[in-house]
Amino acid sequence: MRPRSTIRTERSWALRMTVSCVALALVCGSEVRAQDKPVAIRARKLFLGTGDPVENGLVLMRDGKILAAGANVSVPADMDVLDREVVAPGFVDVMTRLGAYDSVLETARPLVPEARAALAIDLDHTDFRFALRSGVTTAGVVPWNRTVAAGRTAVIKTGSLSGRARMVREMGPHLLTTGTPAHSWRIGPNSSSGLMELLRERLASASKNGLADADLRRVARGEETVLLDCEGAELQAVLRLVSATGLDAGLLGVEDPTRSLRELVAAGRPVVLGPFELGARGRDLRAAAHLSAAGIDVAFTSAAPARSPEALRLSAALCIAQGMSEDAAFRALTTIPARLLGVADRVGTIERGRDADLVVWSGHPLDLSSRLEEVWIEGQRVFLAGDRQDASRRGLSSSRSGMGAREGRR
Amino acid sequence: MRKLLWITVFQLGVVLLGAAPAMADETVLLRAGWLHTGDGAAIEGGCVLVRNGKIAAVGRDLALPEGARLIEAEEGAITAGLIDAASRAGVGPGAGEQSSEFVPRLLVADEVDLTSPDFQSLMRCGVTTVYVSTDSSSVVGGRGAVVRTGSSRGKATLVSSQGALGATMSADAYMRGAFNQSPFGAPTATARRPTTRMGLVWAWRKGFYDAMALRDGVTPPSGNPVVRSDEDLRVLIDVMAGKIPLRVMARTRDDILRVVRLSEELGFTFVLEEALEVYRCLDVIQSKEIPVIFGPLLDETMGTRLPQESDRLCLRTPSMLKDKGVLFALTARELGGESALPFQACFAMRYGLSFEAALAAVTSAPARILGIDKRVGRVEQGMDADLVVWSGPPFRPTTRAIAVLVEGVIVHSEAEGDGS
């Protein structure tokens, strides 16, 4: 059963209607229709995702890509420039089951590395719109952790002009699991030592060109990043396995990292934390600070739709309150998850050549009182917050000069 | 004089200097009323000098080097750190792999929670090294782990994940739903064998004969339902070649004799674990020179510990093993608190074992069985500084460990505020 709130279900129709209206309004607007025409946004504060934010920065985009971004970007005098408060890269949520909550669970055998979450995703699902509204532009859809090798993650952009989510990478990272979620009395193994032995055996055979394990060959040789779920397993045993097999693994489901902080730091593998909620243990929140201060890459995840995608930003804010640096927290929502999902060359930062995935905020993106105002995916505005949307619709009816021009003058 | 000291009401004359956590390279001098080296020698007023994690000097009247820490127990004693050669610390119940009865490549180390409070409590009662045994629900259940219970970081550390191979010759391996903790009627991946003692012996033979065939270049008969891959058989080949030690858990006399027969037939040597009825076949054990890890012993007239395979526990067994000259160690297995390893030695002494033999059974003998006797198990110059300072004569109910060192690091000390 899908754990969702009743409020959410009731709202979903209203929401679908709203989103459709937004999409329609956008299609009618002139600034996004002409794809080949460059679009420029000036932000009072521009987060490039590569360091400190830039004051009065400008982002120039065309054909879905960023042409230039920064403080010293100039545009032709006659070009319309949209003025915004804060612009930041869209967030990347590494571990979700958006649009595929109950259809990415395959337990035919203890290892099903050939399974692909990409084949089970409903790209029109409302899950993606919730994620979009929380500033998530890219999400990993991970198979459930019920077998040792559960298949490949899909990487999805949460929106487009039509409202439909978009596949970015079908062959995303494999998910491997060594802990209690994968214990099975039915298909075996039923213990963590059994899971780990099986995993070691299959990785060894895969690296020796075993035909049966071709799906895992590059993983076994450490040439491909995997997501390794440690929930309910002995963390130190997992870390020993990782270093012995040379797995390039991002660790999910790490329980109480402070207990094995030293081992985690020695292993040097990225750690995915969260979602954290209000009332989370300070010890757990501080782990993010300790790990990132020790040079470990930390990524946050919301585990949506089981939890709200808002948990992503909340996790970062809570960890900052417990000592994590703002810079590390920002990377934990952008570049680090992008790297884990194998799409760091496309998303995570606002840089020349990257996808033009931006979020416009009313204030600092990690300040929870900031409001999300717009979401741009691949150079197209795919979401506009309700009140701004009303304003633009009024504008449309009184004038045909186009939203962009009007806003440029404002 | 020694007796006199022992029957005193123990008023602690403990002087502990400095409460800061010790570093591994710190120099520590231990001084106590008695020093039991483990070689049968008891040195009155004995001192142990610890430097760089090793025992630098042992003797009477060692001078306190400059800058060294002194731990002194005037009416206490110093022994080597205790060793439990068949513990179940750090692993939860029901951790046994059930998808096959033959899992020789499984590593218990993958299940051991090194941050478990089990190790803390073991360390506080003087246990410094443990071998974590495999779960007894498999016929051949994997390699045990050797763990040190403390370190400078206050946590247990893994010494080896490739310990002795554990196997079972008891009802645990076929009484599904009861002793091996799998849920009643749980559907399992394979029709898990065996279901009788006959099947148990069959599984043993099948595994070992297939291993022999592989060793001798003969392809084992196909479709072996017991063994999953040749790699599993290679572990048994190493066992038969004496490269990997074998542990067999057996309780009743019949089961013990069954393993002895199989060892003759299949050509392996082994260490016997639990062995509750070993007193009923001591001559065989003696003549075959089979080491025994006996226990746990509960001070009750009948062995009531589950599973009740045998109600014929003999509390004098340790002293009988000693009289026969069998190499034996005592284990508390999963028991802690008032049944922990020091109390196992206590019970053994209550039923006739001498102090020196009891000390050996929890220090040097388990070290020999684990093959780590060059490093731990005795108080001797050059050995690892795994040491316990006791408040009085060791293994008395009124005695406690007041300081514990693991590799020269003071991992437990009453100066740091507990128990004192």
HADDOCK unambig.tbl for C-alpha pairs under 7 A between the chains (distance, minus, plus):
assign (segid A and resid 185 and name CA) (segid B and resid 186 and name CA) 6.62 0.50 0.50
assign (segid A and resid 185 and name CA) (segid B and resid 187 and name CA) 6.13 0.50 0.50
assign (segid A and resid 185 and name CA) (segid B and resid 188 and name CA) 4.91 0.50 0.50
assign (segid A and resid 185 and name CA) (segid B and resid 189 and name CA) 6.43 0.50 0.50
assign (segid A and resid 186 and name CA) (segid B and resid 187 and name CA) 5.44 0.50 0.50
assign (segid A and resid 186 and name CA) (segid B and resid 188 and name CA) 4.65 0.50 0.50
assign (segid A and resid 186 and name CA) (segid B and resid 189 and name CA) 4.77 0.50 0.50
assign (segid A and resid 187 and name CA) (segid B and resid 188 and name CA) 6.70 0.50 0.50
assign (segid A and resid 187 and name CA) (segid B and resid 189 and name CA) 4.39 0.50 0.50
assign (segid A and resid 188 and name CA) (segid B and resid 99 and name CA) 5.08 0.50 0.50
assign (segid A and resid 188 and name CA) (segid B and resid 189 and name CA) 5.48 0.50 0.50
assign (segid A and resid 189 and name CA) (segid B and resid 97 and name CA) 6.54 0.50 0.50
assign (segid A and resid 189 and name CA) (segid B and resid 99 and name CA) 5.38 0.50 0.50
assign (segid A and resid 190 and name CA) (segid B and resid 97 and name CA) 5.68 0.50 0.50
assign (segid A and resid 190 and name CA) (segid B and resid 98 and name CA) 6.34 0.50 0.50
assign (segid A and resid 190 and name CA) (segid B and resid 99 and name CA) 6.72 0.50 0.50
assign (segid A and resid 191 and name CA) (segid B and resid 95 and name CA) 5.93 0.50 0.50
assign (segid A and resid 191 and name CA) (segid B and resid 96 and name CA) 6.49 0.50 0.50
assign (segid A and resid 191 and name CA) (segid B and resid 97 and name CA) 5.27 0.50 0.50
assign (segid A and resid 192 and name CA) (segid B and resid 110 and name CA) 6.70 0.50 0.50
assign (segid A and resid 192 and name CA) (segid B and resid 111 and name CA) 6.25 0.50 0.50
assign (segid A and resid 193 and name CA) (segid B and resid 106 and name CA) 5.95 0.50 0.50
assign (segid A and resid 193 and name CA) (segid B and resid 107 and name CA) 6.01 0.50 0.50
assign (segid A and resid 193 and name CA) (segid B and resid 108 and name CA) 6.51 0.50 0.50
assign (segid A and resid 193 and name CA) (segid B and resid 110 and name CA) 4.93 0.50 0.50
assign (segid A and resid 193 and name CA) (segid B and resid 111 and name CA) 5.69 0.50 0.50
assign (segid A and resid 194 and name CA) (segid B and resid 97 and name CA) 5.93 0.50 0.50
assign (segid A and resid 194 and name CA) (segid B and resid 106 and name CA) 6.20 0.50 0.50
assign (segid A and resid 197 and name CA) (segid B and resid 105 and name CA) 6.89 0.50 0.50
assign (segid A and resid 197 and name CA) (segid B and resid 106 and name CA) 5.73 0.50 0.50
assign (segid A and resid 234 and name CA) (segid B and resid 110 and name CA) 6.74 0.50 0.50
assign (segid A and resid 234 and name CA) (segid B and resid 111 and name CA) 6.22 0.50 0.50
assign (segid A and resid 234 and name CA) (segid B and resid 112 and name CA) 6.76 0.50 0.50
assign (segid A and resid 234 and name CA) (segid B and resid 113 and name CA) 5.68 0.50 0.50
assign (segid A and resid 237 and name CA) (segid B and resid 109 and name CA) 6.74 0.50 0.50
assign (segid A and resid 237 and name CA) (segid B and resid 110 and name CA) 4.92 0.50 0.50
assign (segid A and resid 259 and name CA) (segid B and resid 115 and name CA) 6.87 0.50 0.50
